[in-house]
Amino acid sequence: MATRRGGQGFARSDRIAEQIRRELAEILRFGVKDPRLCVLLPMVTITDVEVSSDYSHAKVFYTSLADSSANQQIDEGLTRLSGHLRKELGRRIRLHQIPSLHFKFDSSVTYGANLSRLIDATIAADEAGSGGQQDDSLT
């Protein structure tokens, strides 16, 4: 039976990805001085990071509370900032190679919110159709 080193039960790449996620969130919150992005970045949340097996690339997934036109500006801004963010990560994380950052909008949160809205609308329509009475024959 093989055991993992480190005692935590997490793969090294998972620990590195989580550390990158935490550090990027902090850098975006406090370390960006670009006035074009300072208004938009507080609406950005880093949801996940996936690191390649050789640690040369990292997909950084983010969500935003902004509308779709602002999301385009956020995506362009994050892409422009990727070199600066990588340099800041290099100062905070000790790795042989700091991965190149590739930002991807995480649509799962929006998708989940839309599903929740559809479920709520269906429940409301069912309650309105039955006059608010519950069907006791099912219980």
N, C-alpha and C positions, 0 to 999 in steps of 0.2 A: 504494500500500500504506500503510495507516494504522498509525501506531505509537502506543503508549501513552506518556503522559507519566509521568515518575517513574522510568523505567528498570527497575523491578522486574517489570513484566509483570502486575501485579495491579491490579484495579480499585480505585478509592479506597474504595468501599463495603466491599470485602473487607478492606482494611487497617484501616478504622475498626472493622469488626465484630471483627476479631482483637484490636485494642487494647482494645475494650470487654470482650471475653472475659477477657483477661489481667488487666485492672484489677478486674473484678468478682470474679475468683477470689481476688485478693489482699485486696480489701475484705472478702469473706466470711470469709477466713481470719483476718484480724487486726483488722478495723474494726467488728465487730458486738459490742455490749455487752449485748444483750438476753439475760438469763439463761435464758429459755425456749428460746432457739434456740442458745445456745452449745454445748449438748450435741449437737444435731442437725447443725449446719452443718459440722463436720469430716467428716461422711459425705457431703457434697454435692460434686459435681464439675461445673463448667460445661463442657459438651461443645461447644457451638456457639452462635453469635449470628448472627441474620439481621437486617439493617438495611433498612428501607424506603428507597425511592429518594430520598425527601425528608428522610431522617434523623429523622423525627418519631417513629417507633416502632421498637422492637427486640424480636424474639422471642429470649428467652434459654432455651436448652435445657440441662437439667441431669439428672444421674443421681444416685442415692443408694444407699448400701449398706444403708439402713434397711428395715424391713418396711413393709407397705402402710399400716398405721395411722400410723406415723411419717412416711411420705411425705405423708400428708394434712396433718399438722402443718407439715411443711417447706414444702409448697405455700402454705398459709395464711400462714406466717411470711414467706416470700419476697415474697408479694403485699403484706403489711403493710409490709415493709421497702423496697418499690420506690421510694418517695419519698426516703428516706434514701440509698439506693444511687445514685439519679440525682443527688442533690446531691453525693455524694462523687465520682462520675464527673466532674461539672462542675468540681471542684477539680483533677482529675488530667488531664483531656483538654480540649484547646482546640478546641471546635467552636462554630459559630454557634448550634446548637440541640442540646441533649442529648436523646436520644430517650427516650420513655416506655418503661419496661421491662415486658414481658409474659412471665412465666415459664411454661414448658411442660416437663413431665416427658418426658425422652427415653427412650422404651421400646425403642429399637433395641439398646441394650446388653443388656437383659433378653431380648429376642427372640433375639439372637445367642447368648447363653448357653444358652437353651432349645434352640436348634437344635444347638448343639455337644453338649449332653447327649443329645439324641435320636440323633445320629450315633454317639456313643460307645456308647450302649445297643444300637444296631443292629449295630455292629461286634462288640461282646461277644456278642450273641445269635448272630451268624453264626459266630464262632469256637467257641462252645459247641456249636452244631449240627454243625459239621464235625469236632469233636474236636480242634481246635487245629491240624489239618493244613492246609497251604496247597495250593491247587489249582494244580499246575505246568502244567497243560494250557493255561492262559490266558497264560502268559509265553513 
